[in-house]
């Protein structure tokens, strides 16, 4: 995928095979790291289940919120997480996403409206 995005640059250079080899090596190493992480097993005992009703309600609320966030379009979800989870203002989020602050604010407003509707159901 990376090679495909940069092919216009690679096509003009003399080292096409070398560039493709480096990209493929990096992808293979990345895949190997991902497989290693998947094979790791947790040996710590599982924590005790929460018996407190408030903790259970909090966990349920969190799951409902996570499900509602997952249903948002990717860009809106990104804006919500950067703004509320990481505490960035709209200017900082705009710089990170390379978009105008007004666009970030409108995406945030749309996302919040969608979340309100989803959480009322």
Number of C-alpha atoms within 10 A of each C-alpha: 9 10 15 9 9 10 15 10 10 17 10 9 11 9 11 13 11 11 15 16 13 12 15 15 12 12 14 12 12 12 12 12 12 11 11 10 10 9 9 8 7 7 6 6 6 7 6 6 8 10 8 8 9 10 12 13 11 11 13 12 13 12 12 14 14 11 14 18 21 11 13 18 11 11 13 22 19 18 25 24 15 17 18 10 9 10 12 16 15 19 15 15 23 18 12 12 14 10 12 13 17 12 12 26 20 13 19 21 15 14 21 17 12 16 17 12 10 16 13 6 5
